[in-house]
């Protein structure tokens, strides 16, 4: 079987991309494992700086991380959040079992979003390409689409988790300040 130059270039490009993803993932996991032990002793400003740096790293990596790295990044974000909460005061949202359930919920939503967005491409790639080109986005292929969807999925994961935690915090504050007790007594 002969391989054309075009096919060979595509194969080389895909392999190079795969190798870069694996190297990036290994480097990220190494950094994360070195950060975790020292996080408990960090001050709020240090945790906020680490959080911003982690957000920058996630943005730079875009969709080029594997699932284990994505999970490790989520774990670090959760540890940063827990560290800030310890400094600011405790809440039910900060308890590990509560946090785990929020993470499970956000993962379900984010995974479903990823699946449905990839299905859009797989069902009719030509329609997606045509629409993207009408928006002046030329040269999009499945790999680019997948990287964009992966980045968007990380945004969904973070936004949903924050929204759930914020809603629970508002309700918890309502219990603590007596709003719900007053309503129950009426």
N, C-alpha and C positions, 0 to 999 in steps of 0.2 A: 504494500500500500504506500503510495506516495503522499508526502506532506508538502503542501504548497508553502511558499514563503509567508504568505498571510497567516496560514494556520500555525506555522512555526513561531511567528512573532506573537500571536495571540497566546500560545502555550507558554512561551517565555514570560510574557507579561503577567499571566495568571500565576505562574510559579513564583515570580519575583514578588508579587503582591502577597501571596500566601506566606512566603518566608519572612517578609517584613512584618506581617501581622503576628506571626509566631514570635519573632524577636522582640517586637514591641510588647507583646503580652508577657513574655518572660521578664523583661526589664521592669515592667509595671509591677508585677507580682513580687519581684525582689525588693523594690522600693517600699511597697506596702508592708511586707513582712518586717522590714527594718523600722518602719514608723510605728506600727501597732504597740509594741511594748512601752514606748516612751509617751504615749498619748495620755495616760492617766495623770501624769504630773504637769501637763500643759495648762497654761492660764487661758482665759477666754480670748484675749487678743491673739495668742499663739494658735488656738484652735480655729479662730476665724481666718487667720492667714493661711493655715493649712487647708481649710475648706476652699478658699479662693484658688489656691494653687492646684488643688485637686480638680476643681471645676475647669480651670484652664487646661489641665492635662487631658481631661475627658473631651473637651472641645477640640484640642489639637489631634487627638487620636481618632475622633469622629467614629466611623463605623468599623475601624480596623482593629477591634479587640475581640477576642474570643469570649465564650460564655463564662469560663472560669475567671477571667480578668474582670469582666463586667460584674460578676458576683463579688469579687474581692473589692472592687471600687465601691459597690453598694455597702459592703461591710464597713469600710473605712468611713464612708459618709455617715453611717448609723453611729459608729463610735464617736465621731466628731460631735454629732448631735447630742449623744448621751453625755459627753464631756461638758458641753455647754449647759445642758440641763442640770447637771450636778452643781455647777457653779451658780446658776440662777435660782435653783429650787426644784424640788421634785414635783412630778405630776404623774397621773396614771399612764399617760402617753409614753412616759419614759421607762416604764417597767418592761422588762425584756419580753414577757409573753405578749403584752400589748403591741410592742414594736414588731415582734415577729409576725403577728397577725396582720398588722398594717402592711408589712413587707410582702406577705403572701398575697394580700388583696392587690397591691400595686403591681406585683409580678403577673398576676392573672390578667389584669387590664392591659399592661404593657405587652405581654405576649400575644394577646388577642389582637391588639392594634397592629403589631408587627405582622402577624399572620394575615390579617385582612389587607394590609397595605401591599404585602408581597403578592397576595392573590390578585389584586388589581393589575399588577404588572403581568403576572403569569396568564391571566384570563385574556388580555388583549394588549400586548406590548406596543403594537403599532398605534393604538389609540393614545396610550400614555406618551409615547414619543411625539406624536403629533401635537398633543396638548402642551407638552413641555416646550416644544419648539415654538409654539404660538406665544409662549411666555419668555421668549428669547433665551431659552436654556437648550443649547445645541450640544450634541455629542453624548447624550445620556444613554447609557446601556444598562443592562440588568445589574451589573456590578456597582455602578454609580448609584442606581436606584436603591439597591440594598444598603449601601453605606449611608445614604440619606435617611432611609427608613430606620436604620439602627440608631443613628443619632437622634432622630425624632422620638424613637421608642425610649431612649434614655431620658429625654425631656418629659415624656408622658409619665414615666416611672417616678421621677422626682416630683413632678407637679401633683400627681394623684396622692402620693405619700404625704406631701406637705398639706394638701387640702384636707385629707382625713385627719391628720394630727391637729391641724388648726381647728377643725370643727369639734373634735373631741375636747380640745382645750377650752373652747368657748363654752361648751356645755358644762364641763367640769367647773369652770369659773362661776357659772350660774348656780351650780349646786352650793359651792363654797360661799358665795355672797348672798345666798338665801332666796334667789328668785324662784327656784323650783320648790323650795320648802313653802314659801308663801303661796304659790299656786296650789300646792297639795293641801294646804290648810283651808282653802276657800271652799 
